[in-house]
Structure formats: structure tokens, C-alpha cells
Amino acid sequence: MKKYVCSICGYVYDEQKEGVKFSDLPSSWVCPLCGAPKNAFVEQVATSASTSKQQPKEQAQQLNDKENAKLNDKELTNAELNVLCTNLAKGCEKQYRVEETTLFNEIANYYKLHSQQSNGNVDNLSSQLKFDLNAYATAFDVAKNDKDRGALRVLTWSEKVSKIADSIIARYKKEGTAFLQNTKIFVCEICGFIYLGDEAPDICPICKVPKFKIHEVGRI
């Protein structure tokens, strides 16, 4: 019997314990902890140092330089700047830096007022998420090289949240709004985790904050 691990929250599906093979689960089955789709699970296998291979340092650096050039050439939209400044304000608030929090919130509100309304193009959003997911490898390498534990933690949260958002969009493109009917939409105010269900989870499966930090944002 095999075990499969959710790449989003780490939930382990044990075939022996559950009594059902993972391959026999319907495609509509989702992680009971975070709601990730079936294809977000990977088989749990034993790893050893002899089988793991690391990319040479020089090759990794060339890859980082190439990807960083792409990111630097990309101009952020007002909506993206609004999100960026809002997150910076939250970070300052956690550090009790009142003046910086106020300033970042003011800048965020400015960009919010001057941002264009979304045209609802799901393909554009999906494309942006794919771009972001491909860029995480570079960001992780930079944070590891700088030994920035805070950045590594935030990147880990952000990548998992992006994967969840990508899976929701994929379902929307396949099923339309049908899978959103008669359910609630919750978002964690700390990491941005999106959860679909009747009640928010007791603990965010991504950043582990309690339930009162996970808010209902809409109902279809």
C-alpha cells in the first residue's frame, strides 16, 4: 500500500488506513484539510543522499541571472503595487512600526484608486499565476543564498497559496461556476490561503493561524 502527500498542506493519504487506493478516488476528490485537488498529491517515496542531485553553483547562478532579468523588465500594474504596499503595511504592523504602516497604507490606497478594474479575463489571471509559479525557484535560490529565513517562510506560503489559486482557476475553466454554488469562500488574512466550504478550517493549513484570521469573502 502507498502513501500520498498533499503538496500544499502536507496531509498524508494512507491507502492502508483509508482502505481505498488513491488511484480509485474520483477526480473530483479534494484534500480534506486544505481543499487542494487530487493532482496536487505526490507519492511519498524514500529519499537518499545518493539519489539526490544538486545543480552546479555556476549553472544555478546563470539561471538566477536570466530569471531575474525577466522579472526586472516586468513593470508592475497599479493593482499589483496596491497589493505589494498593503502587504508591506501588514508586515510593518506586525513589527509595531506605526509610522511606516500608515505610510504604506496611504500608498496602497493611492494605487487602489488609480488601478483599472479587472476585465474578468480568467486566461490572463491563469497566465500570470503560471509566470509566478515558474519564478519561485529563482526567489528561493536568492533567499537561500542570503540565508533569509523570513523570506523563505513567506515564499513557501506564497507558493502554496498560488498553487491553490491555480487549481481553483483550473476548475473554474473546466466546470464554470457550478462548483462554487452553495458554498462559501474564505481567505486567510495572513497568507492569502483560499478555502471553499461551509466553514473555515480551525487552523490555516498554510501558515497555521487560528480560525478567526480566516474570513468569508463571498458566496456564489
C-alpha positions in Angstrom: 0.0 0.0 0.0 1.2 3.5 -0.8 1.0 6.9 0.8 0.4 10.2 -1.0 1.3 13.7 0.3 -0.6 16.9 -0.4 2.0 19.4 -1.8 0.0 22.3 -0.3 -0.5 21.4 3.3 1.4 18.1 3.9 -1.7 16.0 4.6 -0.9 12.3 4.1 -3.3 10.0 2.4 -2.5 6.5 3.6 -4.1 3.8 1.4 -3.8 1.2 4.1 -5.5 3.3 6.7 -8.2 4.7 4.3 -9.0 1.3 2.7 -9.2 2.8 -0.7 -6.4 3.1 -3.3 -5.5 6.7 -4.2 -5.9 5.9 -7.9 -9.5 4.7 -7.2 -10.5 8.1 -5.8 -12.7 10.2 -8.2 -11.0 13.1 -10.0 -13.3 15.5 -8.0 -11.8 14.3 -4.7 -10.0 17.1 -2.8 -7.7 17.2 0.2 -9.8 17.0 3.4 -7.6 19.5 5.1 -6.9 22.3 2.6 -9.2 21.5 -0.3 -6.3 21.0 -2.8 -7.3 18.9 -5.9 -6.2 15.3 -6.3 -3.5 16.2 -8.7 -1.7 18.2 -6.0 -0.8 15.0 -4.3 2.5 13.2 -4.8 3.5 9.7 -3.9 5.6 9.5 -0.7 8.9 7.8 -1.5 12.0 7.2 0.5 14.9 9.6 -0.5 18.6 9.1 0.0 21.6 11.3 -0.4 22.9 9.1 -3.2 19.9 9.7 -5.4 19.6 13.4 -4.9 21.5 15.7 -7.3 22.2 19.3 -6.9 22.6 21.7 -9.7 26.2 23.1 -10.0 26.6 26.5 -8.4 27.6 28.2 -11.6 24.7 26.9 -13.6 22.3 27.9 -10.8 23.7 31.4 -10.8 23.3 31.7 -14.6 19.7 30.6 -14.2 19.1 33.1 -11.5 20.6 36.0 -13.5 18.4 35.1 -16.5 15.2 34.8 -14.5 15.9 38.0 -12.5 16.4 39.9 -15.8 12.9 38.8 -16.8 11.4 39.9 -13.5 13.2 43.3 -13.6 11.8 44.0 -17.1 8.3 43.5 -15.9 6.5 46.7 -14.9 4.1 46.3 -12.0 0.5 47.4 -12.5 -1.2 49.8 -10.1 -3.3 46.8 -8.8 -0.1 44.8 -8.1 1.6 47.8 -6.4 -1.6 48.1 -4.2 -1.2 44.5 -3.1 2.5 44.9 -2.6 2.2 48.0 -0.4 -0.7 46.5 1.5 1.4 43.5 2.4 4.3 45.8 3.4 1.9 47.7 5.7 0.8 44.4 7.3 4.5 43.4 7.8 5.2 46.8 9.5 2.1 46.5 11.6 3.4 43.1 13.0 6.6 44.9 14.0 4.7 47.7 15.7 6.1 50.2 13.2 3.1 52.6 13.3 4.5 55.4 11.1 5.6 53.0 8.3 2.3 51.1 8.5 0.4 54.4 7.9 2.6 55.4 5.0 2.4 52.1 3.2 -1.4 52.1 3.7 -1.6 55.6 2.2 0.4 54.5 -0.8 -1.6 51.3 -1.2 -4.9 53.3 -1.2 -3.4 55.7 -3.9 -2.7 52.7 -6.2 -6.0 51.2 -5.4 -7.8 54.4 -6.5 -5.7 54.6 -9.7 -5.9 50.9 -10.7 -8.1 49.7 -13.5 -11.0 47.4 -12.8 -10.3 43.8 -13.6 -11.7 42.7 -17.0 -12.5 39.3 -15.6 -10.2 37.6 -18.1 -9.6 34.2 -16.5 -6.9 33.3 -19.1 -4.9 36.4 -18.2 -5.1 35.5 -14.5 -4.1 31.9 -15.2 -1.2 33.0 -17.3 0.1 35.4 -14.5 -0.1 32.6 -11.9 1.9 30.3 -14.2 4.5 33.0 -14.5 4.6 33.5 -10.8 4.9 29.8 -10.1 7.8 29.4 -12.5 9.6 32.3 -10.8 9.6 30.8 -7.3 12.7 28.7 -8.0 14.7 31.8 -8.6 13.3 33.6 -5.5 14.0 30.5 -3.3 17.6 30.4 -4.5 18.2 34.0 -3.7 16.7 33.7 -0.3 18.8 30.6 0.4 22.0 32.2 -0.7 21.2 35.2 1.6 20.2 32.8 4.4 17.0 34.8 4.8 14.7 32.6 6.9 11.9 35.1 6.9 11.8 35.3 3.1 12.0 31.5 2.8 8.9 31.2 5.0 6.9 33.8 3.1 7.9 32.3 -0.2 6.8 28.8 1.0 3.4 30.2 2.0 3.1 32.2 -1.2 3.9 29.3 -3.5 1.4 27.1 -1.8 -1.3 29.8 -2.0 -0.5 30.3 -5.7 -0.9 26.6 -6.3 -4.3 26.6 -4.6 -5.4 29.7 -6.6 -4.2 28.0 -9.8 -6.2 24.8 -9.0 -9.4 26.8 -8.4 -9.0 28.7 -11.7 -8.4 25.3 -13.5 -11.7 24.0 -12.0 -13.5 27.2 -13.0 -12.3 26.9 -16.6 -13.5 23.3 -16.6 -16.7 23.5 -14.6 -17.7 27.1 -14.7 -19.4 28.5 -11.5 -21.1 25.1 -10.8 -18.5 24.0 -8.2 -18.9 27.3 -6.4 -22.6 27.2 -5.9 -24.0 26.6 -2.4 -20.6 27.1 -0.8 -18.7 29.9 0.9 -15.3 31.4 0.0 -12.8 32.1 2.8 -9.4 33.8 2.7 -6.7 33.8 5.3 -5.7 37.4 6.1 -2.1 36.4 6.9 -1.0 34.2 3.9 -3.9 34.5 1.4 -4.9 30.9 1.5 -8.3 30.4 -0.2 -10.7 27.8 1.1 -14.1 26.7 -0.3 -16.6 25.1 2.1 -19.3 25.6 4.6 -17.0 26.6 7.4 -13.4 27.9 7.6 -10.9 25.4 8.9 -10.0 25.7 12.6 -6.3 26.4 11.6 -5.0 27.7 8.4 -3.2 24.7 6.8 -0.6 27.0 5.3 0.5 29.5 7.9 -1.1 27.8 11.0 -3.0 30.9 12.3 -6.3 30.3 14.1 -9.8 30.3 12.5 -10.6 34.0 13.4 -7.9 35.1 10.9 -9.7 33.3 8.1 -12.6 35.5 6.7 -15.5 34.8 4.5 -15.2 37.0 1.4 -18.0 35.9 -0.8 -20.8 33.5 -1.6 -21.9 32.4 -5.1 
